[in-house]
Amino acid sequence: MNEELKNQLQNTDVPRFQADLIGWFEKEMRDLPWRENQDPYKVWVSEIMLQQTRVDTVIPYFNRFMEQFPTVQALAEAPEEKVLKAWEGLGYYSRARNLQAAVREVHENYAGVVPDTPEAISSLKGVGPYTAGAVLSIAYNRPEPAVDGNVMRVLSRILSIWDDIAKPSTRKTFEQAVRHLISKDNPSYFNQAMMELGAIVCTPTSPSCLLCPVQDHCEAFRQGTQRELPVKTKKKSSKVIELLTAIVQNEKGEVLVTQRPEQGLLANLWEFPSFEKLPESETAQQTVQFLDSDFYVKAEVKDTEWMKQDHVFTHLVWKMNVVTAESINPQISLPEKTEWASLDRIHELAMPVSHRKIANEWIKRHKERDK
């Protein structure tokens, strides 16, 4: 901890800061389903879902997930495909796979009880410092820091921390600050209040400083620098890949789908056949050649620009041009993890958001055509 931060923490009235923050949270906390009790399993699931996803988006997913997997045992014993289907639309599917793997370990090695020590919970797959701190503090009332983007933003302003929050090393600075400030009597509410404050008051671009319960403690507000903090370097520009995505229909009205590899991007999810568009290559010809070489399907292209769909990842963008085609060799044997899917089957499959949007549009037009 640098001297400037030490001095700032020493000048902070910690008991009053805790009282102002927790008092505000007790009055203003949002009614969220994972706050009904301090069940560590529910807290854990909610925190994994909330990573890089808005609260309003997570609520219906959390409720449906809990209906299907209400306990550690239920999630541990569920087929992965069912878990991925329940997660469909939240993105970052490795979160779901890691969560299930960790829950299985809890079921097998901890008698279904989520561990309550930093060492044990941090050893679980996919549980990093933030998730460990969140579960330990919120569910078990342990005074452990839970530092996410919201917390770093709030503290960078309160303590006037000008370290770049995009650097992994900066997290240690904020964890040290939280350990100094956290309420030992009520760490659960303290950490939740910090998260809540960042979500609804101390927001990224237009902080509501006049409504802030800890305005009196905020160094950035005093100096008028709250809009300049936190310091965060810009991400590198995303790589853009042009894809052709084929909806291939057979004589039964079924559509060709294939499962992605077990490792890597969007692992194990189902999708329509997709391939990188070659420059200077004619769309219909390239589609026909790809389907024949990779899926043994001879096809006739019907529409080379049926739909456009983007899929935005953290450092990558797929720009998808959807092509429709019809199979002209119905008796062929398909490669492994590839099948002809009916409408009902397509509804059941776990698909990336982009392919689900394509599927929904295809089903919609298919039904309109059959009216």
C-alpha positions as CSV (number, residue, x, y, z in Angstrom):
1,M,0.0,0.0,0.0
2,N,1.5,3.3,-1.0
3,E,1.9,6.2,1.4
4,E,-0.7,8.4,-0.2
5,L,-3.4,5.7,0.2
6,K,-2.3,5.0,3.8
7,N,-2.7,8.7,4.6
8,Q,-6.1,8.8,2.9
9,L,-7.3,5.7,4.9
10,Q,-6.0,7.2,8.1
11,N,-7.9,10.4,7.5
12,T,-11.1,8.5,6.9
13,D,-13.6,8.2,9.8
14,V,-14.1,4.5,9.3
15,P,-16.8,3.9,11.9
16,R,-18.9,6.7,10.5
17,F,-18.2,5.6,6.9
18,Q,-19.5,2.1,7.8
19,A,-22.5,3.5,9.5
20,D,-23.5,5.8,6.7
21,L,-23.0,3.2,4.0
22,I,-24.8,0.3,5.8
23,G,-27.6,2.6,7.1
24,W,-28.3,3.7,3.5
25,F,-28.2,0.0,2.3
26,E,-30.7,-1.1,4.9
27,K,-33.2,1.5,3.6
28,E,-32.5,1.4,-0.1
29,M,-31.4,-2.2,-0.9
30,R,-33.2,-3.6,-4.0
31,D,-35.5,-6.6,-3.6
32,L,-33.5,-9.3,-5.4
33,P,-34.2,-13.0,-5.3
34,W,-30.8,-14.0,-4.1
35,R,-31.2,-11.7,-1.1
36,E,-34.2,-13.7,0.4
37,N,-31.7,-15.4,2.6
38,Q,-28.0,-16.0,3.0
39,D,-28.0,-19.4,1.3
40,P,-24.3,-19.7,0.1
41,Y,-25.3,-21.8,-2.9
42,K,-27.8,-19.1,-4.1
43,V,-25.3,-16.3,-3.4
44,W,-22.6,-18.2,-5.4
45,V,-24.9,-18.8,-8.4
46,S,-26.0,-15.2,-8.5
47,E,-22.5,-13.9,-8.3
48,I,-21.4,-16.0,-11.2
49,M,-24.4,-14.9,-13.3
50,L,-23.8,-11.3,-12.4
51,Q,-20.3,-11.3,-13.8
52,Q,-20.4,-9.1,-16.9
53,T,-24.2,-9.2,-16.9
54,R,-26.7,-6.6,-15.7
55,V,-28.9,-7.3,-12.6
56,D,-32.2,-6.8,-14.6
57,T,-31.0,-9.4,-17.1
58,V,-30.0,-11.9,-14.5
59,I,-33.1,-12.0,-12.3
60,P,-35.3,-14.1,-14.6
61,Y,-32.4,-16.4,-15.4
62,F,-31.6,-16.9,-11.7
63,N,-35.3,-17.7,-10.9
64,R,-35.5,-20.3,-13.7
65,F,-32.1,-21.7,-12.8
66,M,-33.2,-22.2,-9.2
67,E,-36.4,-23.8,-10.3
68,Q,-34.4,-26.4,-12.2
69,F,-31.4,-26.7,-9.9
70,P,-32.6,-25.7,-6.4
71,T,-29.7,-27.4,-4.5
72,V,-26.1,-28.2,-4.8
73,Q,-27.0,-31.9,-5.4
74,A,-29.5,-31.0,-8.2
75,L,-26.9,-29.0,-10.1
76,A,-24.2,-31.5,-9.5
77,E,-26.3,-34.4,-10.9
78,A,-27.7,-32.5,-13.9
79,P,-26.7,-33.2,-17.5
80,E,-24.4,-30.5,-18.8
81,E,-26.6,-29.9,-21.8
82,K,-29.5,-29.1,-19.5
83,V,-27.3,-26.6,-17.6
84,L,-26.1,-24.9,-20.7
85,K,-29.7,-24.6,-22.0
86,A,-30.7,-23.0,-18.7
87,W,-27.8,-20.6,-19.2
88,E,-28.6,-19.8,-22.8
89,G,-28.6,-16.1,-23.4
90,L,-26.3,-15.2,-20.5
91,G,-23.2,-15.7,-22.5
92,Y,-19.7,-16.6,-21.2
93,Y,-20.7,-20.3,-21.1
94,S,-17.5,-21.3,-19.4
95,R,-18.9,-19.7,-16.3
96,A,-21.7,-22.3,-16.3
97,R,-19.4,-25.2,-17.0
98,N,-17.0,-24.1,-14.3
99,L,-19.8,-23.6,-11.8
100,Q,-21.2,-27.1,-12.4
101,A,-17.7,-28.6,-12.0
102,A,-17.1,-26.7,-8.8
103,V,-20.6,-27.7,-7.5
104,R,-19.9,-31.3,-8.2
105,E,-16.7,-31.0,-6.1
106,V,-18.7,-29.5,-3.3
107,H,-21.2,-32.3,-3.5
108,E,-18.6,-35.0,-3.5
109,N,-15.9,-33.5,-1.1
110,Y,-17.9,-31.2,1.2
111,A,-21.1,-33.1,1.7
112,G,-23.0,-30.5,-0.4
113,V,-22.0,-27.6,1.8
114,V,-20.3,-24.7,0.2
115,P,-16.9,-24.2,2.0
116,D,-16.6,-21.3,4.4
117,T,-12.9,-20.7,4.4
118,P,-10.9,-18.6,1.8
119,E,-8.5,-21.5,1.2
120,A,-11.2,-24.1,0.5
121,I,-13.6,-22.0,-1.6
122,S,-10.7,-20.5,-3.6
123,S,-9.6,-24.0,-4.6
124,L,-12.9,-24.6,-6.5
125,K,-12.9,-24.3,-10.3
126,G,-13.9,-20.9,-11.5
127,V,-13.9,-19.3,-8.1
128,G,-11.6,-16.3,-8.2
129,P,-10.9,-13.7,-5.4
130,Y,-14.0,-11.7,-6.1
131,T,-16.4,-14.7,-6.0
132,A,-14.7,-16.1,-2.9
133,G,-15.0,-12.8,-1.1
134,A,-18.6,-12.3,-2.1
135,V,-19.8,-15.7,-0.9
136,L,-17.7,-15.6,2.3
137,S,-18.9,-12.1,3.2
138,I,-22.5,-12.2,2.0
139,A,-23.4,-15.8,3.0
140,Y,-21.0,-16.4,5.9
141,N,-20.5,-12.9,7.2
142,R,-16.7,-13.2,6.9
143,P,-14.8,-9.9,6.6
144,E,-13.3,-10.7,3.2
145,P,-13.0,-8.2,0.4
146,A,-15.2,-8.6,-2.7
147,V,-13.7,-6.3,-5.3
148,D,-15.4,-6.0,-8.6
149,G,-15.6,-3.1,-11.1
150,N,-18.3,-1.3,-9.1
151,V,-16.3,-1.5,-5.9
152,M,-13.1,-0.2,-7.6
153,R,-15.0,2.7,-9.1
154,V,-16.6,3.7,-5.8
155,L,-13.3,3.4,-3.9
156,S,-11.2,5.1,-6.6
157,R,-13.5,8.2,-6.0
158,I,-13.8,8.0,-2.2
159,L,-10.1,7.5,-1.7
160,S,-8.9,9.3,-4.8
161,I,-7.0,6.3,-6.2
162,W,-5.5,7.1,-9.6
163,D,-4.1,3.6,-10.3
164,D,-5.3,2.1,-13.6
165,I,-8.1,-0.4,-12.7
166,A,-7.6,-2.2,-16.0
167,K,-4.3,-3.6,-14.6
168,P,-4.7,-6.9,-12.6
169,S,-2.1,-5.7,-10.0
170,T,-4.4,-2.7,-9.1
171,R,-7.0,-5.1,-7.5
172,K,-4.6,-5.7,-4.6
173,T,-4.6,-2.0,-3.8
174,F,-8.4,-2.0,-3.6
175,E,-8.5,-5.3,-1.6
176,Q,-6.1,-3.7,1.0
177,A,-8.4,-0.7,1.2
178,V,-11.5,-2.8,1.7
179,R,-9.8,-4.8,4.5
180,H,-9.2,-1.5,6.2
181,L,-12.7,-0.2,5.7
182,I,-14.9,-3.3,6.0
183,S,-17.3,-3.6,8.9
184,K,-16.3,-6.6,11.1
185,D,-19.8,-6.6,12.6
186,N,-21.7,-6.7,9.3
187,P,-19.4,-7.5,6.4
188,S,-22.3,-9.0,4.5
189,Y,-24.2,-5.7,4.3
190,F,-20.9,-3.7,3.9
191,N,-19.9,-5.5,0.7
192,Q,-23.4,-5.6,-0.7
193,A,-23.7,-1.9,0.0
194,M,-20.5,-1.1,-1.9
195,M,-21.7,-3.1,-4.9
196,E,-25.2,-1.4,-4.7
197,L,-23.7,2.0,-4.4
198,G,-21.7,1.5,-7.6
199,A,-24.6,0.1,-9.4
200,I,-27.2,2.7,-8.7
201,V,-25.5,5.9,-7.4
202,C,-21.8,6.0,-8.1
203,T,-22.3,5.1,-11.7
204,P,-19.6,5.2,-14.4
205,T,-20.5,8.3,-16.4
206,S,-23.0,10.3,-14.4
207,P,-22.6,9.7,-10.6
208,S,-25.5,11.0,-8.5
209,C,-23.2,12.6,-6.0
210,L,-26.0,14.6,-4.3
211,L,-27.8,11.4,-3.4
212,C,-24.7,9.6,-2.2
213,P,-24.8,8.5,1.4
214,V,-21.0,8.7,1.8
215,Q,-20.5,12.0,0.0
216,D,-18.9,13.5,3.1
217,H,-16.2,10.9,2.9
218,C,-15.5,11.2,-0.8
219,E,-12.2,12.8,-1.7
220,A,-13.0,13.0,-5.5
221,F,-16.3,14.9,-4.7
222,R,-14.3,17.3,-2.6
223,Q,-11.8,17.9,-5.4
224,G,-14.3,17.8,-8.2
225,T,-12.6,14.9,-9.9
226,Q,-15.4,12.3,-9.7
227,R,-15.9,12.2,-13.5
228,E,-12.2,11.6,-14.1
229,L,-12.1,8.5,-11.9
230,P,-11.6,5.6,-12.1
231,V,-8.6,5.6,-14.4
232,K,-9.0,2.8,-16.9
233,T,-7.1,2.3,-20.1
234,K,-9.1,1.5,-23.2
235,K,-9.4,-2.0,-24.5
236,K,-7.7,-3.0,-27.7
237,S,-10.0,-2.9,-30.7
238,S,-11.8,-6.1,-31.4
239,K,-10.9,-8.4,-34.2
240,V,-13.7,-8.7,-36.8
241,I,-14.3,-12.0,-38.6
242,E,-16.7,-12.3,-41.5
243,L,-18.7,-15.5,-41.3
244,L,-21.1,-17.3,-43.6
245,T,-23.8,-19.2,-41.6
246,A,-25.9,-21.7,-43.4
247,I,-29.5,-22.7,-42.6
248,V,-29.8,-26.0,-44.6
249,Q,-33.2,-27.6,-44.8
250,N,-33.9,-31.2,-45.8
251,E,-37.0,-32.6,-47.4
252,K,-38.6,-33.2,-43.9
253,G,-38.3,-29.5,-43.0
254,E,-35.5,-30.3,-40.6
255,V,-32.4,-28.1,-40.3
256,L,-28.7,-29.0,-40.1
257,V,-27.1,-28.2,-36.8
258,T,-23.7,-29.1,-35.3
259,Q,-22.2,-29.1,-31.9
260,R,-19.0,-27.1,-31.2
261,P,-15.9,-28.8,-29.8
262,E,-15.6,-29.6,-26.1
263,Q,-12.9,-27.1,-25.6
264,G,-12.6,-23.4,-26.7
265,L,-15.0,-20.7,-27.6
266,L,-18.7,-21.5,-26.9
267,A,-17.7,-25.1,-26.1
268,N,-20.4,-27.8,-26.6
269,L,-23.1,-25.4,-27.8
270,W,-25.1,-26.1,-30.9
271,E,-25.1,-23.9,-34.0
272,F,-25.9,-23.7,-37.6
273,P,-22.8,-24.6,-39.8
274,S,-20.6,-21.5,-40.0
275,F,-17.3,-20.8,-41.7
276,E,-15.1,-17.8,-42.4
277,K,-15.9,-16.0,-45.6
278,L,-13.0,-16.0,-48.0
279,P,-12.3,-12.7,-49.7
280,E,-12.9,-12.6,-53.4
281,S,-15.0,-15.8,-53.1
282,E,-18.6,-16.1,-54.3
283,T,-21.0,-16.7,-51.4
284,A,-23.1,-19.5,-52.9
285,Q,-20.2,-21.4,-54.3
286,Q,-18.2,-21.2,-51.1
287,T,-21.3,-22.3,-49.1
288,V,-21.9,-25.3,-51.3
289,Q,-18.2,-26.4,-51.1
290,F,-18.1,-26.0,-47.3
291,L,-21.2,-28.1,-46.7
292,D,-20.0,-30.8,-49.0
293,S,-16.4,-31.0,-47.6
294,D,-17.3,-30.6,-43.9
295,F,-20.7,-32.2,-43.6
296,Y,-21.0,-34.4,-46.7
297,V,-24.2,-32.5,-47.5
298,K,-24.8,-31.5,-51.1
299,A,-27.0,-28.4,-51.2
300,E,-28.5,-25.9,-53.4
301,V,-28.3,-22.3,-52.1
302,K,-31.6,-20.4,-52.1
303,D,-30.8,-17.0,-50.6
304,T,-27.3,-15.6,-50.1
305,E,-28.3,-12.7,-47.8
306,W,-31.2,-14.1,-45.8
307,M,-30.3,-12.3,-42.6
308,K,-27.4,-10.4,-41.0
309,Q,-26.4,-11.1,-37.4
310,D,-23.5,-10.0,-35.2
311,H,-22.0,-11.8,-32.2
312,V,-19.8,-9.6,-30.0
313,F,-17.3,-11.2,-27.7
314,T,-14.8,-9.4,-25.4
315,H,-12.0,-9.1,-28.0
316,L,-13.8,-10.5,-31.1
317,V,-16.8,-9.8,-33.3
318,W,-18.5,-12.2,-35.6
319,K,-20.2,-10.5,-38.5
320,M,-22.5,-13.3,-39.8
321,N,-24.2,-13.4,-43.2
322,V,-26.9,-16.0,-43.1
323,V,-27.4,-18.1,-46.2
324,T,-30.4,-20.5,-46.8
325,A,-30.0,-23.7,-48.7
326,E,-31.8,-27.0,-49.4
327,S,-30.2,-30.5,-49.2
328,I,-30.3,-32.5,-52.4
329,N,-28.8,-35.8,-51.0
330,P,-31.1,-36.8,-48.1
331,Q,-29.8,-40.3,-47.4
332,I,-26.2,-39.3,-46.4
333,S,-24.6,-40.1,-43.1
334,L,-23.7,-37.0,-41.2
335,P,-20.4,-36.4,-39.3
336,E,-20.3,-37.0,-35.5
337,K,-22.1,-34.3,-33.4
338,T,-24.1,-33.2,-36.4
339,E,-27.8,-33.8,-36.9
340,W,-31.0,-32.8,-38.7
341,A,-33.1,-31.0,-36.1
342,S,-36.8,-30.5,-36.0
343,L,-38.5,-27.4,-34.7
344,D,-39.0,-29.0,-31.3
345,R,-35.4,-30.2,-31.2
346,I,-34.1,-26.7,-32.0
347,H,-36.1,-25.3,-29.1
348,E,-34.3,-27.9,-26.8
349,L,-30.7,-27.2,-27.9
350,A,-28.4,-24.9,-26.1
351,M,-27.2,-22.3,-28.6
352,P,-25.1,-19.2,-28.6
353,V,-27.3,-16.0,-28.5
354,S,-26.5,-15.2,-32.1
355,H,-27.6,-18.6,-33.4
356,R,-30.6,-18.6,-31.2
357,K,-31.7,-15.3,-32.8
358,I,-31.2,-16.8,-36.2
359,A,-33.2,-19.9,-35.2
360,N,-36.0,-17.8,-33.8
361,E,-36.2,-15.8,-37.1
362,W,-36.1,-19.0,-39.1
363,I,-38.9,-20.5,-37.0
364,K,-41.0,-17.3,-37.3
365,R,-40.7,-17.2,-41.1
366,H,-41.3,-20.9,-41.3
367,K,-44.5,-20.6,-39.4
368,E,-45.7,-17.5,-41.4
369,R,-45.0,-19.4,-44.6
370,D,-47.1,-22.4,-43.5
371,K,-50.2,-20.3,-42.5
